[in-house]
Amino acid sequence: MGTAHPFRGGLAAYNERLANEFLKEGDEVEIYTFTLQYPNFLFPGSSQYSDQEAPIGLKIRELVNSINPFNWWKVGRMIRKEAPDILIIKFWLPFMAPCFGTIARIANGNKKTKVISILDNVIPHEKRIGDMQLIRYFVNSVDAFVAMSDSVMADLKKFDGQKPCVFKPHPIYDNFGTPVSKEAAIQKLGLSANERYLLFFGFIRDYKGLDILLEAMADERIRKMGIKAIIAGEFYTNAQPYLDLIKEYGLESSLIMKTDFISDDEVKYYFCASDIIVQPYKHATQSGVTQIGYHFEKPMLVTDVGGLAEIIPNGKAGYVVDVSAKSIADALVDFYENQREQDMVAFVNHEKAKYAWSEMTKRIKTI
């Protein structure tokens, strides 16, 4: 139960990919997605909906209204009657706790259905009054948990230290197509073949540290190298402070701004055109961006926050640095001046075998 087509974004991609893995293993799977996910006034982007065709082979039912308690009772009773072995809920935001928590309580009243939550976050990046009570309500409705980082496991213990919880990192996002050559990707995006590119990818929120990356790009050493940063993702916050920084630092010619939604079939070109993926997060739990990077066999630079360092072996698959513009610039200088790309790509190619989807389904079935 959660986000799936016709909704878009990383949550939908995750749920659909996980469902496909269960189908591959011979399991019977349905996705219950939303009729209403967020009220429009609460949604920060331009659209919640995908403009792509529904995924082939998945049974997706639009049933859940996130703000209608009468709907929660209806859906809960429906699941209780159907009596699946497992109800999987991916939890990422306290706003969803009343809806998911109520449905889960009703559904497992049949004494058969086990409710398992895959935790993106327990405590949200952007905190609001009432979050802790909402989180507790949801946690108390779940039978077992899969945490995708150690920091999320630690957060869960603030609410429940008794129920089963296993750690399993985010699997690789391998549903964005096969890699293409760097040359082909650069040509597809209409970029210059004579430039070198790093990538900042994903919805732009304040905690993701784009301002820190902009400051790093203003470092005189980076300017002299002529490196360009591709900023690929829709603003989910006020864009003006970032545009002001770009102007203040004089970075207009150093950036490729693609700040509208990136469709699934375009993702590979942004990753494949880039030398290294940069995630300058101010705080985090884990990130699907790193797992797209692994799929496309790209070195990654992450800050030492949350569970990001657990996924990127420092100096091998990329860099783990302090949350500062200088640390990011220092790593980028090392990467380009000492020609680290080839060795890091080789390590990433070896390391990514750890993150198979079959490992996630195994955890869910045995917890």
Buried (B, 14 or more C-beta within 10 A) or exposed (E): BBBBBBBBBBBBBBBBBBBBBBBEEEEEBBBBBBEBBBEEEEEEBEEBEBEEEEBEEBEBBBBBBBBBEEBBEBBBBBBBEEEBEBBBBBBBBBBBBBBBBBBBBBBBEBEEBBBBBBBBBBBBBEEEEEBEEBBBBBBBBBBBBBBBBBBBBBBBEEBBEEBEBBBBBBBBBBBBBEBBEBEBBBBBBEBEEEEBBBBBBBBBBBBBBBBBBBBBBBBEBBBEBEBBBBBBBBBBBEBEEBBEBBEEBEBEEBBBBBBEBBEBEBBBBBBBBBBBBBBBBBBBBBBBBBBBBBBBBBBBBBBBBBBBBBBBBBBBBBBBBEBBBEBBBBBBBEBBEEEBBEEBBEBBEEBBEEBBBEBBBEBBEEB
